[in-house]
């Protein structure tokens, strides 16, 4: 009988997406936490940096953090969905084979 489970290399895809999503989320939260500390300790300096970043088209730290959160969440959800699919599809195949074997027995 051929195993319905995917090979080991296939499992690297969701691990990659989960790791990349976790990294983006971690870095985005760290950036937003540091930005919050700077803003509450010296709001004028934080706003001056934000205006300068807008003038140079660099993007403000808050926007960069929000994009990082969105990208990290997307990658993390994608990795979780692929993991669930990689588990459910073989399980459904095993259940189908079991029902097929039971149906053949009762004929």
N, CA, C and O of each residue as an XYZ file, in Angstrom:
428
protein
N       0.843     -1.183      0.000
C       0.000      0.000      0.000
C       0.886      1.243      0.000
O       1.876      1.320      0.727
N       0.520      2.183     -0.805
C       1.252      3.438     -0.891
C       0.769      4.372      0.214
O      -0.434      4.525      0.429
N       1.706      4.986      0.903
C       1.350      5.887      1.993
C       0.711      7.164      1.445
O       1.225      7.753      0.494
N      -0.402      7.593      2.035
C      -1.032      8.833      1.571
C      -0.363     10.090      2.113
O      -0.683     11.197      1.680
N       0.562      9.929      3.056
C       1.196     11.090      3.666
C       2.205     11.712      2.716
O       2.929     10.989      2.031
N       2.268     13.031      2.661
C       3.228     13.693      1.765
C       4.662     13.472      2.241
O       4.894     13.221      3.424
N       5.617     13.566      1.329
C       7.019     13.386      1.734
C       7.502     14.535      2.623
O       6.840     15.565      2.753
N       8.655     14.333      3.220
C       9.206     15.299      4.176
C       9.451     16.667      3.540
O       9.261     17.697      4.187
N       9.870     16.678      2.280
C      10.156     17.956      1.622
C       8.894     18.816      1.501
O       8.975     20.044      1.515
N       7.752     18.182      1.386
C       6.492     18.930      1.279
C       6.180     19.664      2.575
O       5.584     20.741      2.550
N       6.578     19.092      3.705
C       6.304     19.725      4.992
C       7.163     20.963      5.219
O       6.876     21.755      6.116
N       8.220     21.142      4.413
C       9.058     22.327      4.572
C       8.345     23.601      4.106
O       8.680     24.696      4.557
N       7.376     23.466      3.216
C       6.654     24.646      2.719
C       5.866     25.329      3.843
O       6.040     26.532      4.041
N       5.003     24.616      4.591
C       4.307     25.322      5.675
C       5.235     25.762      6.797
O       4.987     26.778      7.447
N       6.305     25.004      7.029
C       7.262     25.415      8.062
C       7.917     26.736      7.661
O       8.128     27.606      8.505
N       8.240     26.886      6.374
C       8.820     28.133      5.879
C       7.852     29.294      6.078
O       8.241     30.347      6.581
N       6.584     29.107      5.683
C       5.609     30.184      5.824
C       5.338     30.520      7.285
O       5.204     31.693      7.635
N       5.256     29.504      8.141
C       5.046     29.770      9.572
C       6.238     30.514     10.169
O       6.061     31.448     10.952
N       7.444     30.103      9.802
C       8.643     30.774     10.315
C       8.763     32.208      9.821
O       9.083     33.111     10.594
N       8.505     32.415      8.533
C       8.583     33.762      7.971
C       7.504     34.664      8.571
O       7.764     35.825      8.886
N       6.303     34.132      8.725
C       5.229     34.909      9.344
C       5.543     35.253     10.784
O       5.318     36.383     11.217
N       6.063     34.287     11.533
C       6.446     34.556     12.915
C       7.550     35.592     13.020
O       7.535     36.441     13.911
N       8.519     35.518     12.094
C       9.606     36.503     12.087
C       9.082     37.904     11.787
O       9.442     38.864     12.469
N       8.231     38.022     10.765
C       7.646     39.330     10.444
C       6.829     39.874     11.609
O       6.924     41.058     11.933
N       6.029     39.021     12.241
C       5.227     39.477     13.383
C       6.120     39.929     14.532
O       5.865     40.959     15.155
N       7.155     39.168     14.805
C       8.069     39.519     15.895
C       8.757     40.853     15.626
O       8.816     41.712     16.506
N       9.276     41.026     14.413
C       9.970     42.273     14.082
C       9.015     43.465     14.055
O       9.378     44.557     14.493
N       7.803     43.268     13.547
C       6.837     44.362     13.499
C       6.418     44.781     14.909
O       6.320     45.973     15.201
N       6.169     43.797     15.785
C       5.814     44.143     17.164
C       6.965     44.845     17.876
O       6.741     45.783     18.640
N       8.198     44.397     17.630
C       9.365     45.052     18.240
C       9.493     46.490     17.748
O       9.766     47.394     18.537
N       9.297     46.706     16.440
C       9.370     48.056     15.893
C       8.285     48.950     16.485
O       8.562     50.086     16.870
N       7.072     48.457     16.560
C       5.985     49.267     17.114
C       6.172     49.541     18.602
O       5.808     50.611     19.090
N       6.746     48.567     19.328
C       7.010     48.782     20.749
C       8.068     49.868     20.958
O       7.909     50.737     21.815
N       9.142     49.816     20.176
C      10.180     50.846     20.282
C       9.653     52.215     19.867
O       9.972     53.228     20.489
N       8.849     52.235     18.817
C       8.267     53.501     18.363
C       7.346     54.082     19.431
O       7.317     55.294     19.644
N       6.599     53.217     20.097
C       5.706     53.682     21.181
C       6.522     54.266     22.338
O       6.157     55.300     22.898
N       7.626     53.605     22.694
C       8.480     54.123     23.769
C       9.030     55.499     23.402
O       8.999     56.422     24.217
N       9.529     55.633     22.184
C      10.083     56.915     21.744
C       9.004     57.980     21.709
O       9.236     59.116     22.122
N       7.831     57.623     21.221
C       6.764     58.608     21.104
C       6.307     59.105     22.470
O       6.073     60.301     22.642
N       6.177     58.206     23.444
C       5.719     58.644     24.761
C       6.816     59.341     25.552
O       6.512     60.166     26.413
N       8.078     59.035     25.285
C       9.143     59.718     26.017
C       9.415     61.100     25.429
O       9.671     62.039     26.183
N       9.368     61.254     24.088
C       9.636     62.534     23.456
C       8.795     62.640     22.180
O       9.272     62.320     21.092
N       7.536     63.094     22.318
C       6.650     63.129     21.150
C       7.145     64.064     20.044
O       6.966     63.780     18.859
N       7.763     65.172     20.432
C       8.214     66.128     19.417
C       9.299     65.519     18.525
O       9.280     65.712     17.309
N      10.232     64.795     19.113
C      11.297     64.157     18.323
C      10.726     63.065     17.423
O      11.153     62.905     16.280
N       9.762     62.319     17.948
C       9.149     61.261     17.139
C       8.394     61.848     15.957
O       8.463     61.314     14.850
N       7.679     62.933     16.179
C       6.930     63.560     15.085
C       7.882     64.208     14.079
O       7.618     64.195     12.877
N       8.987     64.774     14.567
C       9.972     65.354     13.647
C      10.560     64.270     12.751
O      10.716     64.474     11.547
N      10.886     63.123     13.332
C      11.411     62.016     12.538
C      10.368     61.521     11.544
O      10.703     61.186     10.407
N       9.103     61.473     11.965
C       8.058     61.004     11.074
C       7.858     61.956      9.893
O       7.674     61.514      8.759
N       7.894     63.256     10.161
C       7.757     64.244      9.077
C       8.950     64.140      8.132
O       8.780     64.196      6.914
N      10.151     63.990      8.679
C      11.340     63.848      7.844
C      11.256     62.573      6.998
O      11.612     62.584      5.820
N      10.796     61.500      7.588
C      10.660     60.249      6.842
C       9.623     60.389      5.731
O       9.786     59.812      4.657
N       8.565     61.145      5.978
C       7.553     61.363      4.935
C       8.115     62.222      3.804
O       7.820     61.983      2.633
N       8.919     63.215      4.154
C       9.514     64.068      3.114
C      10.482     63.289      2.226
O      10.572     63.550      1.026
N      11.199     62.343      2.807
C      12.161     61.548      2.046
C      11.531     60.291      1.441
O      12.231     59.484      0.830
N      10.229     60.120      1.604
C       9.490     58.959      1.094
C      10.051     57.639      1.618
O      10.123     56.658      0.878
N      10.443     57.612      2.877
C      10.952     56.393      3.496
C       9.846     55.579      4.155
O       9.971     54.364      4.307
N       8.784     56.235      4.537
C       7.721     55.556      5.264
C       7.950     55.701      6.757
O       9.063     55.509      7.248
N       6.916     56.031      7.456
C       7.026     56.211      8.900
C       7.090     54.853      9.587
O       6.603     53.865      9.038
N       7.684     54.785     10.784
C       7.804     53.500     11.481
C       6.447     52.840     11.769
O       6.327     51.615     11.744
N       5.447     53.653     12.038
C       4.120     53.079     12.294
C       3.558     52.378     11.073
O       2.961     51.308     11.190
N       3.744     52.970      9.903
C       3.267     52.345      8.666
C       4.064     51.081      8.346
O       3.502     50.071      7.924
N       5.363     51.150      8.551
C       6.207     49.980      8.295
C       5.811     48.849      9.242
O       5.749     47.691      8.829
N       5.546     49.171     10.497
C       5.112     48.163     11.457
C       3.756     47.569     11.096
O       3.545     46.366     11.249
N       2.838     48.403     10.621
C       1.516     47.902     10.231
C       1.611     46.988      9.012
O       0.932     45.963      8.950
N       2.449     47.354      8.048
C       2.646     46.489      6.873
C       3.311     45.180      7.296
O       2.964     44.115      6.784
N       4.259     45.251      8.222
C       4.898     44.035      8.739
C       3.913     43.130      9.456
O       3.971     41.909      9.313
N       2.999     43.728     10.236
C       1.975     42.925     10.900
C       1.054     42.258      9.888
O       0.713     41.085     10.038
N       0.655     42.991      8.870
C      -0.230     42.421      7.854
C       0.467     41.297      7.091
O      -0.117     40.234      6.880
N       1.701     41.524      6.680
C       2.435     40.494      5.932
C       2.702     39.275      6.816
O       2.551     38.137      6.371
N       3.096     39.515      8.057
C       3.354     38.400      8.971
C       2.103     37.589      9.252
O       2.144     36.359      9.287
N       0.994     38.281      9.452
C      -0.268     37.567      9.669
C      -0.681     36.758      8.453
O      -1.166     35.634      8.582
N      -0.487     37.332      7.269
C      -0.834     36.620      6.034
C       0.025     35.365      5.871
O      -0.499     34.291      5.579
N       1.330     35.495      6.057
C       2.214     34.329      5.923
C       1.901     33.275      6.983
O       1.913     32.079      6.692
N       1.622     33.710      8.200
C       1.334     32.764      9.279
C       0.037     32.006      9.007
O      -0.018     30.791      9.196
N      -0.998     32.704      8.568
C      -2.266     32.051      8.249
C      -2.103     31.114      7.057
O      -2.678     30.026      7.038
N      -1.325     31.530      6.067
C      -1.080     30.681      4.904
C      -0.348     29.402      5.311
O      -0.705     28.315      4.856
N       0.652     29.521      6.147
C       1.370     28.336      6.627
C       0.483     27.413      7.441
O       0.574     26.192      7.316
N      -0.385     27.993      8.283
C      -1.299     27.173      9.068
C      -2.313     26.472      8.166
O      -2.636     25.306      8.394
N      -2.817     27.164      7.151
C      -3.784     26.555      6.238
C      -3.141     25.417      5.446
O      -3.762     24.370      5.265
N      -1.921     25.604      4.975
C      -1.240     24.536      4.244
C      -0.991     23.345      5.161
O      -1.127     22.199      4.731
N      -0.629     23.596      6.412
C      -0.416     22.503      7.368
C      -1.700     21.712      7.588
O      -1.684     20.481      7.611
N      -2.803     22.423      7.749
C      -4.085     21.746      7.958
C      -4.462     20.914      6.736
O      -4.952     19.792      6.870
N      -4.233     21.460      5.555
C      -4.533     20.719      4.317
C      -3.653     19.479      4.207
O      -4.130     18.415      3.812
N      -2.367     19.606      4.553
C      -1.460     18.471      4.463
C      -1.803     17.370      5.462
O      -1.395     16.224      5.274
N      -2.535     17.692      6.505
C      -2.967     16.678      7.464
C      -4.334     16.113      7.078
O      -4.544     14.902      7.150
N      -5.256     16.969      6.672
C      -6.620     16.514      6.403
C      -6.752     15.663      5.147
O      -7.502     14.687      5.148
N      -6.048     16.004      4.086
C      -6.189     15.255      2.830
C      -5.761     13.793      2.993
O      -6.495     12.908      2.553
N      -4.613     13.500      3.601
C      -4.280     12.083      3.808
C      -5.242     11.374      4.759
O      -5.549     10.198      4.566
N      -5.719     12.080      5.781
C      -6.683     11.451      6.689
C      -7.976     11.092      5.965
O      -8.543     10.025      6.199
N      -8.438     11.964      5.098
C      -9.634     11.659      4.317
C      -9.390     10.474      3.388
O     -10.291      9.662      3.178
N      -8.193     10.364      2.833
C      -7.863      9.223      1.979
C      -7.846      7.928      2.777
O      -8.306      6.895      2.291
N      -7.319      7.973      3.997
C      -7.312      6.786      4.864
C      -8.741      6.378      5.209
O      -9.069      5.192      5.169
N      -9.586      7.333      5.545
C     -10.993      7.039      5.853
C     -11.689      6.458      4.631
O     -12.487      5.530      4.760
N     -11.399      6.992      3.443
C     -12.002      6.454      2.227
C     -11.574      5.010      1.997
O     -12.387      4.167      1.619
N     -10.293      4.731      2.226
C      -9.803      3.368      2.046
C     -10.427      2.413      3.055
O     -10.749      1.274      2.715
N     -10.598      2.867      4.289
C     -11.229      2.022      5.308
C     -12.671      1.725      4.922
O     -13.100      0.575      5.013
N     -13.425      2.722      4.497
C     -14.807      2.477      4.082
C     -14.870      1.581      2.856
O     -15.784      0.766      2.730
N     -13.928      1.719      1.969
C     -13.878      0.860      0.787
C     -13.596     -0.589      1.197
O     -14.203     -1.514      0.658
N     -12.677     -0.788      2.148
C     -12.375     -2.136      2.619
C     -13.575     -2.749      3.348
O     -13.849     -3.940      3.199
N     -14.275     -1.953      4.121
C     -15.463     -2.466      4.820
C     -16.570     -2.806      3.813
O     -17.269     -3.806      3.979
N     -16.727     -2.005      2.802
C     -17.758     -2.262      1.792
C     -17.451     -3.529      1.003
O     -18.368     -4.270      0.648
N     -16.187     -3.787      0.726
C     -15.824     -5.007      0.000
C     -16.075     -6.234      0.880
O     -16.485     -7.279      0.375
N     -15.835     -6.121      2.182
C     -16.027     -7.238      3.090
C     -17.482     -7.659      3.181
O     -17.761     -8.853      3.298
N     -18.408     -6.734      3.131
C     -19.817     -7.054      3.320
C     -20.537     -7.429      2.030
O     -21.759     -7.576      2.049
N     -19.854     -7.585      0.943
C     -20.542     -7.947     -0.303
C     -20.814     -9.410     -0.368
O     -21.387     -9.888     -1.348
